[in-house]
Amino acid sequence: MEMPEKTDAFRANVRHYMELQDISQRQLADLAGLSPEWLCKMLRGHSNPTLPVCERIAKALKVSLEALVSIPATA
């Protein structure tokens, strides 16, 4: 599995959990201790998160890190 595929899955999963929980980018940034500008860049693919940042985002969304990095199975 290539790293870009994992990173794309991470971004898509973060957006998915944000939508499920009705959390805005600014709210997630505040909860994870990140700047809203950086979070926006990361979600658009202009910045890559480090492992500690991924863990902070998972904690803020109250999901496991595994849930954020897993690539959904296709039918």
Beta strands, then each sheet from edge to edge (+ up, - down):
end
